[in-house]
Amino acid sequence: MNTKTGFKLIKGEPALLAGETLVIADTHIGYEGEIRLKGIRLPSLTKKILTRVLNLAEKTSARRLLILGDLKHTVYGPRGLEWMEIPEFMRKIVSKFEWVGVVPGNHDGDLYTVLPEGIELLDPDGVLWNGVLFTHGHKRIDTILNEKGWSSVRRVVVGHFHPAVELLDDLGYRYVIPVWVKSMLSNNIEILLMPAFNENIGKLIVNNPERISEELRGFLKTGSINLQEAEAYSLDLVFLGRIGELET
């Protein structure tokens, strides 16, 4: 994918590199504990997520880390696994990077209560670097731009939606593939939707109109993005097609 943005996507991972800053979104630490309350037992992915982040730091020589929202899973205050896993997880992250910043997402209520020292909690509206707005994605982009007066924004990177496409083969088997989604906003700003870093978390099937969340429908109804014309890329950065061409 040619982003022309001063950042590059990391092949095989739901992560990108902006200068010396590694950017990930939607780790949703504590998710596995929450679904256990519903009788679904999945092993915690926190150690695996930590290993992947640390390996990416080595692979990319990144000195900084930006987590683009939903570090934890519960919407309000921390509970369950989050109290146990987030402090240790973040201490090891801080020991690896020169700077760690978190743009709070809609699942990050009272996140500060489980964060160790050395982490910068950023503006929930996001950060603007070299004309690129990095924001979680749960707040309308046009609202952020108007409130901040960020007229220099030319590109936006968001998490939040956990985009994926559902593909059907000739035998009737269905495959759900996490994807990067690239499109243009109505004000001629490029937007990139990041896949979720937590592999267990639910995924939004963007090529099935009947399964698009009401939240994304609201985002689309603003007229700010034409999902049908948006491009989908696999984690291996293979162009899968335009969303409208991939509908099942």
C-alpha atoms as a printed R data frame, in Angstrom:
    type eleno elety resid chain resno       x       y      z
1   ATOM     1    CA   MET     A     1   0.000   0.000  0.000
2   ATOM     2    CA   ASN     A     2   1.325   3.419 -0.946
3   ATOM     3    CA   THR     A     3   0.325   5.667  1.948
4   ATOM     4    CA   LYS     A     4   2.432   8.721  1.075
5   ATOM     5    CA   THR     A     5   2.137   9.711  4.718
6   ATOM     6    CA   GLY     A     6   5.582   9.598  6.237
7   ATOM     7    CA   PHE     A     7   4.723   6.337  8.001
8   ATOM     8    CA   LYS     A     8   4.900   2.747  6.859
9   ATOM     9    CA   LEU     A     9   2.802  -0.293  7.631
10  ATOM    10    CA   ILE     A    10   4.657  -3.250  9.106
11  ATOM    11    CA   LYS     A    11   4.152  -6.330  6.974
12  ATOM    12    CA   GLY     A    12   2.470  -9.173  8.831
13  ATOM    13    CA   GLU     A    13   1.477  -7.076 11.846
14  ATOM    14    CA   PRO     A    14  -1.415  -4.726 12.731
15  ATOM    15    CA   ALA     A    15   1.107  -1.967 13.434
16  ATOM    16    CA   LEU     A    16   2.810   0.919 11.687
17  ATOM    17    CA   LEU     A    17   5.969   2.945 12.102
18  ATOM    18    CA   ALA     A    18   5.871   6.741 12.133
19  ATOM    19    CA   GLY     A    19   9.484   7.861 12.220
20  ATOM    20    CA   GLU     A    20  10.888   6.204 15.339
21  ATOM    21    CA   THR     A    21   7.426   5.661 16.844
22  ATOM    22    CA   LEU     A    22   5.713   2.283 16.750
23  ATOM    23    CA   VAL     A    23   1.923   2.700 16.623
24  ATOM    24    CA   ILE     A    24  -0.595   0.017 17.654
25  ATOM    25    CA   ALA     A    25  -4.266   0.102 18.658
26  ATOM    26    CA   ASP     A    26  -6.832  -1.957 20.530
27  ATOM    27    CA   THR     A    27  -4.846  -4.308 22.746
28  ATOM    28    CA   HIS     A    28  -7.990  -4.738 24.909
29  ATOM    29    CA   ILE     A    29  -6.093  -6.221 27.837
30  ATOM    30    CA   GLY     A    30  -8.580  -7.925 30.139
31  ATOM    31    CA   TYR     A    31 -10.934  -9.019 27.356
32  ATOM    32    CA   GLU     A    32 -10.418 -12.701 28.043
33  ATOM    33    CA   GLY     A    33 -11.352 -12.184 31.687
34  ATOM    34    CA   GLU     A    34 -14.565 -10.414 30.731
35  ATOM    35    CA   ILE     A    35 -15.810 -13.143 28.425
36  ATOM    36    CA   ARG     A    36 -15.095 -15.786 31.061
37  ATOM    37    CA   LEU     A    37 -18.008 -14.235 32.935
38  ATOM    38    CA   LYS     A    38 -20.153 -15.376 30.001
39  ATOM    39    CA   GLY     A    39 -18.840 -18.941 30.147
40  ATOM    40    CA   ILE     A    40 -16.337 -18.568 27.302
41  ATOM    41    CA   ARG     A    41 -12.827 -19.556 28.346
42  ATOM    42    CA   LEU     A    42  -9.940 -18.179 26.319
43  ATOM    43    CA   PRO     A    43  -6.356 -17.960 27.576
44  ATOM    44    CA   SER     A    44  -5.099 -14.458 28.247
45  ATOM    45    CA   LEU     A    45  -3.146 -13.014 25.332
46  ATOM    46    CA   THR     A    46  -1.364 -10.379 27.418
47  ATOM    47    CA   LYS     A    47   2.016 -12.155 27.476
48  ATOM    48    CA   LYS     A    48   1.767 -12.859 23.756
49  ATOM    49    CA   ILE     A    49   0.871  -9.228 23.040
50  ATOM    50    CA   LEU     A    50   3.843  -8.083 25.123
51  ATOM    51    CA   THR     A    51   6.194 -10.401 23.244
52  ATOM    52    CA   ARG     A    52   4.911  -9.148 19.902
53  ATOM    53    CA   VAL     A    53   5.363  -5.503 20.908
54  ATOM    54    CA   LEU     A    54   8.889  -6.099 22.201
55  ATOM    55    CA   ASN     A    55   9.799  -8.065 19.070
56  ATOM    56    CA   LEU     A    56   8.473  -5.235 16.903
57  ATOM    57    CA   ALA     A    57  10.615  -2.795 18.848
58  ATOM    58    CA   GLU     A    58  13.679  -4.880 17.978
59  ATOM    59    CA   LYS     A    59  12.640  -5.412 14.384
60  ATOM    60    CA   THR     A    60  11.939  -1.745 13.668
61  ATOM    61    CA   SER     A    61  14.439  -0.115 16.077
62  ATOM    62    CA   ALA     A    62  11.503   1.969 17.335
63  ATOM    63    CA   ARG     A    63  12.408   4.153 20.313
64  ATOM    64    CA   ARG     A    64   8.853   5.321 21.054
65  ATOM    65    CA   LEU     A    65   5.469   3.620 21.333
66  ATOM    66    CA   LEU     A    66   2.027   5.128 20.748
67  ATOM    67    CA   ILE     A    67  -1.007   3.071 21.774
68  ATOM    68    CA   LEU     A    68  -3.989   4.420 19.872
69  ATOM    69    CA   GLY     A    69  -6.722   3.657 22.363
70  ATOM    70    CA   ASP     A    70  -8.448   0.750 24.092
71  ATOM    71    CA   LEU     A    71  -5.384  -0.400 25.973
72  ATOM    72    CA   LYS     A    72  -7.796  -2.101 28.363
73  ATOM    73    CA   HIS     A    73 -11.153  -3.716 27.695
74  ATOM    74    CA   THR     A    74 -13.732  -2.653 30.275
75  ATOM    75    CA   VAL     A    75 -15.372   0.629 29.320
76  ATOM    76    CA   TYR     A    76 -15.398   2.058 32.830
77  ATOM    77    CA   GLY     A    77 -12.972   1.484 35.690
78  ATOM    78    CA   PRO     A    78 -10.506  -1.422 35.571
79  ATOM    79    CA   ARG     A    79 -11.561  -4.789 36.934
80  ATOM    80    CA   GLY     A    80 -10.555  -8.437 36.921
81  ATOM    81    CA   LEU     A    81  -7.490  -9.259 34.851
82  ATOM    82    CA   GLU     A    82  -6.832  -5.589 34.125
83  ATOM    83    CA   TRP     A    83  -5.736  -4.906 37.711
84  ATOM    84    CA   MET     A    84  -3.303  -7.815 37.566
85  ATOM    85    CA   GLU     A    85  -1.975  -7.616 34.024
86  ATOM    86    CA   ILE     A    86  -1.849  -3.993 32.893
87  ATOM    87    CA   PRO     A    87   0.656  -2.640 35.476
88  ATOM    88    CA   GLU     A    88   3.232  -5.364 34.807
89  ATOM    89    CA   PHE     A    89   2.612  -5.245 31.053
90  ATOM    90    CA   MET     A    90   3.174  -1.494 30.938
91  ATOM    91    CA   ARG     A    91   6.234  -1.586 33.222
92  ATOM    92    CA   LYS     A    92   7.941  -3.932 30.768
93  ATOM    93    CA   ILE     A    93   6.841  -1.712 27.871
94  ATOM    94    CA   VAL     A    94   8.288   1.380 29.574
95  ATOM    95    CA   SER     A    95  11.604  -0.394 30.150
96  ATOM    96    CA   LYS     A    96  11.916  -0.998 26.403
97  ATOM    97    CA   PHE     A    97  10.972   2.392 24.951
98  ATOM    98    CA   GLU     A    98  12.273   5.907 25.554
99  ATOM    99    CA   TRP     A    99   8.711   7.252 25.435
100 ATOM   100    CA   VAL     A   100   5.284   5.612 25.732
101 ATOM   101    CA   GLY     A   101   2.073   7.508 25.050
102 ATOM   102    CA   VAL     A   102  -1.558   6.411 25.164
103 ATOM   103    CA   VAL     A   103  -4.439   8.149 23.395
104 ATOM   104    CA   PRO     A   104  -7.385   7.064 25.592
105 ATOM   105    CA   GLY     A   105 -10.125   5.186 23.765
106 ATOM   106    CA   ASN     A   106 -13.742   4.595 24.738
107 ATOM   107    CA   HIS     A   107 -12.694   1.487 26.735
108 ATOM   108    CA   ASP     A   108 -10.061   3.344 28.760
109 ATOM   109    CA   GLY     A   109 -12.144   4.819 31.578
110 ATOM   110    CA   ASP     A   110 -10.006   5.457 34.698
111 ATOM   111    CA   LEU     A   111  -7.018   3.960 32.890
112 ATOM   112    CA   TYR     A   112  -4.670   6.089 35.004
113 ATOM   113    CA   THR     A   113  -5.414   3.926 38.051
114 ATOM   114    CA   VAL     A   114  -3.511   0.953 36.595
115 ATOM   115    CA   LEU     A   115  -0.702   2.763 34.780
116 ATOM   116    CA   PRO     A   116   2.794   2.803 36.287
117 ATOM   117    CA   GLU     A   117   5.057   5.834 36.044
118 ATOM   118    CA   GLY     A   118   6.659   6.741 32.744
119 ATOM   119    CA   ILE     A   119   3.553   6.742 30.531
120 ATOM   120    CA   GLU     A   120   2.030   9.866 29.040
121 ATOM   121    CA   LEU     A   121  -1.755   9.947 28.856
122 ATOM   122    CA   LEU     A   122  -2.454  12.065 25.787
123 ATOM   123    CA   ASP     A   123  -5.367  14.171 24.584
124 ATOM   124    CA   PRO     A   124  -8.366  11.853 23.900
125 ATOM   125    CA   ASP     A   125  -8.781  13.717 20.594
126 ATOM   126    CA   GLY     A   126  -5.406  12.385 19.479
127 ATOM   127    CA   VAL     A   127  -2.032  13.743 18.461
128 ATOM   128    CA   LEU     A   128  -1.013  15.566 15.297
129 ATOM   129    CA   TRP     A   129   2.395  14.695 13.845
130 ATOM   130    CA   ASN     A   130   3.595  16.068 10.507
131 ATOM   131    CA   GLY     A   131   0.092  16.542  9.140
132 ATOM   132    CA   VAL     A   132  -1.137  13.107 10.304
133 ATOM   133    CA   LEU     A   133  -3.795  12.922 13.026
134 ATOM   134    CA   PHE     A   134  -3.520   9.780 15.156
135 ATOM   135    CA   THR     A   135  -6.771   9.313 17.081
136 ATOM   136    CA   HIS     A   136  -8.695   6.380 18.508
137 ATOM   137    CA   GLY     A   137 -11.714   6.718 16.224
138 ATOM   138    CA   HIS     A   138 -14.717   6.811 18.560
139 ATOM   139    CA   LYS     A   139 -15.146  10.551 18.068
140 ATOM   140    CA   ARG     A   140 -16.124  12.117 14.738
141 ATOM   141    CA   ILE     A   141 -13.132  13.379 12.818
142 ATOM   142    CA   ASP     A   142 -14.865  16.542 11.630
143 ATOM   143    CA   THR     A   143 -15.709  17.431 15.238
144 ATOM   144    CA   ILE     A   144 -12.083  17.008 16.314
145 ATOM   145    CA   LEU     A   145 -10.779  19.107 13.428
146 ATOM   146    CA   ASN     A   146 -13.282  21.878 14.080
147 ATOM   147    CA   GLU     A   147 -12.653  21.967 17.822
148 ATOM   148    CA   LYS     A   148  -8.880  21.907 17.491
149 ATOM   149    CA   GLY     A   149  -8.605  24.072 14.401
150 ATOM   150    CA   TRP     A   150  -6.195  21.565 12.897
151 ATOM   151    CA   SER     A   151  -6.332  22.806  9.324
152 ATOM   152    CA   SER     A   152  -2.983  21.182  8.522
153 ATOM   153    CA   VAL     A   153  -4.361  17.632  8.822
154 ATOM   154    CA   ARG     A   154  -4.055  15.756  5.541
155 ATOM   155    CA   ARG     A   155  -4.305  12.196  6.802
156 ATOM   156    CA   VAL     A   156  -5.964  10.440  9.736
157 ATOM   157    CA   VAL     A   157  -5.125   7.099 11.353
158 ATOM   158    CA   VAL     A   158  -7.747   5.480 13.604
159 ATOM   159    CA   GLY     A   159  -8.226   2.266 15.544
160 ATOM   160    CA   HIS     A   160 -11.503   1.413 17.286
161 ATOM   161    CA   PHE     A   161 -13.325  -0.426 14.474
162 ATOM   162    CA   HIS     A   162 -11.259  -3.665 14.314
163 ATOM   163    CA   PRO     A   163 -11.877  -3.925 10.526
164 ATOM   164    CA   ALA     A   164 -11.980  -7.303  8.797
165 ATOM   165    CA   VAL     A   165 -13.394  -8.770  5.614
166 ATOM   166    CA   GLU     A   166 -15.307 -12.004  5.267
167 ATOM   167    CA   LEU     A   167 -14.421 -14.055  2.207
168 ATOM   168    CA   LEU     A   168 -16.335 -17.031  0.807
169 ATOM   169    CA   ASP     A   169 -14.592 -19.717 -1.268
170 ATOM   170    CA   ASP     A   170 -16.094 -22.036 -3.893
171 ATOM   171    CA   LEU     A   171 -16.778 -24.731 -1.297
172 ATOM   172    CA   GLY     A   172 -18.788 -22.391  0.877
173 ATOM   173    CA   TYR     A   173 -16.143 -21.911  3.568
174 ATOM   174    CA   ARG     A   174 -15.985 -18.464  5.122
175 ATOM   175    CA   TYR     A   175 -12.773 -16.767  6.204
176 ATOM   176    CA   VAL     A   176 -12.510 -13.649  8.351
177 ATOM   177    CA   ILE     A   177  -9.338 -11.680  7.642
178 ATOM   178    CA   PRO     A   178  -8.201  -8.587  9.604
179 ATOM   179    CA   VAL     A   179  -7.542  -5.739  7.203
180 ATOM   180    CA   TRP     A   180  -6.268  -2.227  6.823
181 ATOM   181    CA   VAL     A   181  -8.928  -0.007  5.258
182 ATOM   182    CA   LYS     A   182  -7.857   3.059  3.296
183 ATOM   183    CA   SER     A   183 -10.294   5.665  2.040
184 ATOM   184    CA   MET     A   184 -10.809   9.386  1.577
185 ATOM   185    CA   LEU     A   185 -12.916  11.651  3.747
186 ATOM   186    CA   SER     A   186 -15.238  14.122  2.067
187 ATOM   187    CA   ASN     A   187 -12.825  16.974  2.844
188 ATOM   188    CA   ASN     A   188 -10.089  15.274  0.804
189 ATOM   189    CA   ILE     A   189  -8.312  13.857  3.850
190 ATOM   190    CA   GLU     A   190  -7.004  10.303  3.625
191 ATOM   191    CA   ILE     A   191  -8.159   7.975  6.416
192 ATOM   192    CA   LEU     A   192  -6.645   4.659  7.454
193 ATOM   193    CA   LEU     A   193  -8.452   2.198  9.737
194 ATOM   194    CA   MET     A   194  -6.043   0.020 11.742
195 ATOM   195    CA   PRO     A   195  -6.682  -3.664 12.526
196 ATOM   196    CA   ALA     A   196  -6.908  -4.531 16.225
197 ATOM   197    CA   PHE     A   197  -3.703  -5.733 17.897
198 ATOM   198    CA   ASN     A   198  -5.561  -8.223 20.118
199 ATOM   199    CA   GLU     A   199  -6.298 -11.263 17.950
200 ATOM   200    CA   ASN     A   200  -9.131 -12.444 20.218
201 ATOM   201    CA   ILE     A   201 -11.199  -9.284 20.095
202 ATOM   202    CA   GLY     A   202 -14.316  -9.163 17.919
203 ATOM   203    CA   LYS     A   203 -13.941  -7.905 14.367
204 ATOM   204    CA   LEU     A   204 -16.150  -5.625 12.318
205 ATOM   205    CA   ILE     A   205 -16.972  -7.191  8.937
206 ATOM   206    CA   VAL     A   206 -16.742  -4.153  6.686
207 ATOM   207    CA   ASN     A   207 -17.781  -5.925  3.469
208 ATOM   208    CA   ASN     A   208 -21.143  -7.128  4.785
209 ATOM   209    CA   PRO     A   209 -23.608  -4.209  4.961
210 ATOM   210    CA   GLU     A   210 -25.950  -6.194  7.219
211 ATOM   211    CA   ARG     A   211 -23.241  -6.648  9.849
212 ATOM   212    CA   ILE     A   212 -21.799  -3.144 10.004
213 ATOM   213    CA   SER     A   213 -22.158  -1.709 13.507
214 ATOM   214    CA   GLU     A   214 -24.568   1.146 14.159
215 ATOM   215    CA   GLU     A   215 -21.601   3.233 15.244
216 ATOM   216    CA   LEU     A   216 -19.869   2.811 11.897
217 ATOM   217    CA   ARG     A   217 -23.179   3.377 10.129
218 ATOM   218    CA   GLY     A   218 -23.370   6.709 11.926
219 ATOM   219    CA   PHE     A   219 -19.823   7.479 10.853
220 ATOM   220    CA   LEU     A   220 -20.732   6.688  7.260
221 ATOM   221    CA   LYS     A   221 -23.997   8.637  7.331
222 ATOM   222    CA   THR     A   222 -22.046  11.844  7.882
223 ATOM   223    CA   GLY     A   223 -21.007  11.419  4.264
224 ATOM   224    CA   SER     A   224 -17.414  11.654  5.361
225 ATOM   225    CA   ILE     A   225 -16.340   8.309  3.925
226 ATOM   226    CA   ASN     A   226 -17.461   6.123  1.020
227 ATOM   227    CA   LEU     A   227 -16.925   2.608  2.330
228 ATOM   228    CA   GLN     A   228 -17.852   1.024 -0.996
229 ATOM   229    CA   GLU     A   229 -14.842   2.679 -2.633
230 ATOM   230    CA   ALA     A   230 -12.492   2.084  0.301
231 ATOM   231    CA   GLU     A   231  -9.540  -0.241 -0.274
232 ATOM   232    CA   ALA     A   232  -8.874  -3.322  1.863
233 ATOM   233    CA   TYR     A   233  -5.376  -4.687  2.457
234 ATOM   234    CA   SER     A   234  -4.418  -7.842  4.346
235 ATOM   235    CA   LEU     A   235  -1.851  -7.761  7.155
236 ATOM   236    CA   ASP     A   236   0.642  -8.959  4.541
237 ATOM   237    CA   LEU     A   237  -0.220  -5.746  2.646
238 ATOM   238    CA   VAL     A   238  -1.862  -7.594 -0.236
239 ATOM   239    CA   PHE     A   239  -4.542  -5.508 -1.947
240 ATOM   240    CA   LEU     A   240  -7.767  -7.508 -1.622
241 ATOM   241    CA   GLY     A   241  -9.967  -5.092 -3.543
242 ATOM   242    CA   ARG     A   242 -12.438  -2.323 -2.912
243 ATOM   243    CA   ILE     A   243 -14.952  -3.037 -0.159
244 ATOM   244    CA   GLY     A   244 -17.874  -2.817 -2.574
245 ATOM   245    CA   GLU     A   245 -16.274  -5.534 -4.723
246 ATOM   246    CA   LEU     A   246 -15.792  -7.843 -1.744
247 ATOM   247    CA   GLU     A   247 -19.361  -7.839 -0.449
248 ATOM   248    CA   THR     A   248 -20.684 -11.281  0.488
